[in-house]
Amino acid sequence: MSDLDPEEFRRLGYAVVDWVAAYRAGLGGQPVRPPVEPGSVRDRMPALPESPQPLPALLGELDRTVVPAVTHWQHPGFFGYFPANASLHSVLGDLLSGGLGVQGMLWSTSPAATEVEQSLLDGLAGALGLDPAFTWAGGGGGTIADSASSAALVALLAALHRGSGGAWRETGVDGTERVYVTAETHSSLAKAVRVAGLGARALRIVPPAPGTLAMSADALADMLAADVAAGLRPVLVCPTVGTTGTGAVDPVRAVAVAAAPHGVWVHVDAAWAGVAGLCPEHRGLLDGVEFADSFCTDAHKWLMTAFDASLLWVRDAAALPAALSITPEYLRDSATDSGAVVDYRDWQVPLGRRFRALKLWAVVHGFGLEGLRAHLRAHVALAAELESRVVAEPGFVLAAPRSLSLVCLRLAAGDGPTRALLERVNASGTALLTHTVVDGRYVIRVAIGSVATQREHVDALWDALRTGRPDGP
Ligand SMILES: *Cc1c(COP(=O)(O)O)cnc(C)c1O
């Protein structure tokens, strides 16, 4: 039994592309999140076939079994969580990557997979206005991780390595390590602390500056000094640019200043908001990143690139390999030994890695930086309009300052009515919203950023919000 021959692949490939095109074209008419009973998809799955089946049968199964039970993340009415925009440019780039089918774990296992990634990350560092120290020529470098969560984990491992003078590789952790976050920091930091074996006691929650949701750098400085005096070892602090709940921005510069005397690794988590640095008017968000040790932003949230593509830059290109490199004989090769190449396996937990750079390249190539800026700006403008409508509407409350394209709102009538409103909008199928809690109150988040979202969809959402509240407009 052989694989598809290239001619069959061509024919079936067109059919698959047609299917995807029809899916995207028809998305607006689907409920964003269809109701699904637990177990119903498994119940409908056919038994594994003994004999080969034709592709159209599989596409038919997708229509019957899969599409009715997916949440349509590319739907123009998707306003939940943060967007995970998978532009069709990036889908084509992903196809090219799959077609090449290479492993980029070492430079020598596919030199282009490594060098295209290096070059793109250098280019994007420039486009984001990052300090040249984060480029390869500047002694640092960038990589594409699968997720911001993985990026945080490897940053923590590099921090443990540096903070222990390398002893950590031999002795492991000793229970004195401490990691500094806020109550708004993404849970991936707590997970990284757990995975690294530090235990939850290592996690120190720095309070916010009064009246804000952003880390107090003064409180951080006090906690660091107190912990050092108590014989503990501060390892890493993670300021967030654009928290997941409300888009709050920690003061990266002041955090870095507080961290510096103790040699603490500063990892900036800008998973969602960081890409806005492409627009000069938003570059102030990245103020102070030039003093950080690592910086992460997801191309797979707002930057049009299908999951997974999380961009991670470090100031010291040797930091991650120092913490992570282990070289068995079968991975030894002369390019590595020459020291002239980067082996990205040493920048991540797994050995193997996909040629992720191709889908990112397809995005930057297809939209141009100009197109990407226009995409970001359109969503920020729509969010600003929605914000003014919320402010002007009696009974509605802006629950946090708007952050870029994220608007947080609630009803003055209280938590119950706000939750009922969210549930009503979601049940209508025209939009998907998610929530957070701010100052103990239930808050609706509107994250504008789906590739297909236009003014009409935000208008429709506002109508649904206004007319859907329990006491009516
Ligand atoms: C979404 C998000 C993450 C996690 O992103 P993944 O790439 O899915 O791991 C981390 N931090 C922040 C601030 C986020 O918004």
The ligand as an SDF file (V2000), in Angstrom:
LIG
                    3D

 15 15  0  0  0  0  0  0  0  0999 V2000
   -2.9000   33.7120   26.0710 C   0  0  0  0  0  0  0  0  0  0  0  0
   -1.8830   34.1200   27.0400 C   0  0  0  0  0  0  0  0  0  0  0  0
   -0.8650   33.2430   27.4320 C   0  0  0  0  0  0  0  0  0  0  0  0
   -0.8050   31.8020   27.0050 C   0  0  0  0  0  0  0  0  0  0  0  0
   -0.7050   31.7050   25.6470 O   0  0  0  0  0  0  0  0  0  0  0  0
   -0.3200   30.3370   24.9300 P   0  0  0  0  0  0  0  0  0  0  0  0
    0.4990   30.7950   23.7690 O   0  0  0  0  0  0  0  0  0  0  0  0
   -1.6150   29.7130   24.5420 O   0  0  0  0  0  0  0  0  0  0  0  0
    0.4500   29.5010   25.8800 O   0  0  0  0  0  0  0  0  0  0  0  0
    0.1150   33.7180   28.2780 C   0  0  0  0  0  0  0  0  0  0  0  0
    0.0960   34.9870   28.7130 N   0  0  0  0  0  0  0  0  0  0  0  0
   -0.8730   35.8580   28.3740 C   0  0  0  0  0  0  0  0  0  0  0  0
   -0.8310   37.2570   28.8850 C   0  0  0  0  0  0  0  0  0  0  0  0
   -1.9050   35.4400   27.5270 C   0  0  0  0  0  0  0  0  0  0  0  0
   -2.8760   36.2990   27.1980 O   0  0  0  0  0  0  0  0  0  0  0  0
  1  2  1  0
  2  3  1  0
  2 14  2  0
  3  4  1  0
  3 10  2  0
  4  5  1  0
  5  6  1  0
  6  7  2  0
  6  8  1  0
  6  9  1  0
 10 11  1  0
 11 12  2  0
 12 13  1  0
 12 14  1  0
 14 15  1  0
M  END
$$$$
